[in-house]
Amino acid sequence: IYQKKKEIPKAIEQLEKAQAIYQKIVEKDKSNAELQRSSTVPLFQLMNLYAQNKQQTLAIKSGEQAVEILNQLQQQGKLYGEHKEWPAIFKQALDQVKAGK
């Protein structure tokens, strides 16, 4: 619906305002309940999308920190055996998350 992450909170706020207006309309006339329901679904979809974007942002930040730490350990010669592959493995996983895969 909204591609830019910055627009999602604004859209949620607008839908919440619309939801409040629809609630008042429904309270006055119960036959308008469908009007309120039709605004509730997009609101929850946007809130879910926003939460997913926040989680992805946090995951990327944590992944970047992990890759940085692993690279430092590798440069210091503190990774042994299969652990030597971890910086590359973590970097590849991080790149996939950033690409949205």
C-alpha positions as CSV (number, residue, x, y, z in Angstrom):
1,I,0.0,0.0,0.0
2,Y,2.6,2.5,1.1
3,Q,6.1,1.8,-0.1
4,K,8.1,4.3,1.9
5,K,8.6,3.4,5.5
6,K,8.3,7.1,6.6
7,E,4.8,7.3,5.2
8,I,3.5,4.3,7.2
9,P,3.2,6.1,10.6
10,K,1.4,9.0,8.9
11,A,-1.0,6.6,7.1
12,I,-1.7,4.7,10.4
13,E,-2.5,8.1,12.1
14,Q,-4.9,9.0,9.3
15,L,-6.6,5.7,9.4
16,E,-6.9,5.8,13.2
17,K,-8.6,9.3,12.8
18,A,-10.9,7.8,10.2
19,Q,-11.6,4.9,12.5
20,A,-12.7,7.2,15.3
21,I,-15.0,9.1,13.0
22,Y,-16.5,5.9,11.7
23,Q,-17.0,4.7,15.3
24,K,-19.0,7.8,16.1
25,I,-21.1,7.3,12.9
26,V,-21.8,3.6,13.9
27,E,-22.8,4.6,17.4
28,K,-25.4,6.9,16.0
29,D,-26.6,4.4,13.4
30,K,-25.7,0.7,13.6
31,S,-26.5,0.2,9.9
32,N,-23.1,1.9,9.2
33,A,-21.1,-0.9,10.8
34,E,-19.7,-2.1,7.5
35,L,-18.2,1.4,7.0
36,Q,-16.2,0.9,10.2
37,R,-15.2,-2.6,9.3
38,S,-13.9,-1.5,5.9
39,S,-11.5,0.9,7.5
40,T,-10.3,-1.5,10.2
41,V,-8.6,-4.0,7.9
42,P,-6.3,-1.5,6.1
43,L,-5.4,0.0,9.5
44,F,-4.3,-3.4,10.9
45,Q,-2.5,-4.2,7.6
46,L,-0.5,-1.0,7.8
47,M,0.3,-1.5,11.5
48,N,1.5,-5.0,10.7
49,L,3.7,-3.7,7.8
50,Y,5.1,-1.0,10.1
51,A,6.0,-3.6,12.8
52,Q,7.6,-5.8,10.2
53,N,9.7,-2.9,8.9
54,K,10.8,-2.0,12.4
55,Q,11.8,-5.6,13.1
56,Q,13.7,-5.9,9.9
57,T,15.6,-2.6,10.7
58,L,16.5,-4.0,14.1
59,A,17.6,-7.3,12.6
60,I,19.8,-5.5,10.1
61,K,21.4,-3.3,12.8
62,S,22.2,-6.4,14.9
63,G,23.5,-8.3,11.9
64,E,25.8,-5.4,11.0
65,Q,27.2,-5.4,14.6
66,A,27.7,-9.2,14.5
67,V,29.6,-9.0,11.2
68,E,31.8,-6.2,12.5
69,I,32.7,-8.1,15.7
70,L,33.4,-11.3,13.7
71,N,35.6,-9.4,11.2
72,Q,37.6,-7.9,14.2
73,L,38.0,-11.4,15.7
74,Q,39.1,-12.8,12.3
75,Q,41.7,-9.9,11.9
76,Q,43.0,-10.7,15.4
77,G,43.4,-14.3,14.5
78,K,40.9,-15.4,17.1
79,L,38.6,-17.5,14.9
80,Y,39.6,-21.2,14.4
81,G,38.4,-24.1,12.3
82,E,34.9,-23.7,10.9
83,H,34.5,-20.4,12.9
84,K,36.8,-18.8,10.3
85,E,33.9,-19.0,7.9
86,W,31.5,-17.2,10.1
87,P,32.2,-13.6,9.0
88,A,31.4,-14.6,5.4
89,I,28.4,-16.6,6.4
90,F,27.0,-13.8,8.6
91,K,27.7,-11.2,5.8
92,Q,25.9,-13.3,3.2
93,A,22.8,-13.7,5.6
94,L,22.8,-10.0,6.3
95,D,22.9,-9.2,2.6
96,Q,20.0,-11.5,2.0
97,V,18.0,-9.7,4.8
98,K,18.8,-6.3,3.3
99,A,17.7,-7.5,-0.1
100,G,14.4,-8.6,1.4
101,K,14.9,-12.3,0.8
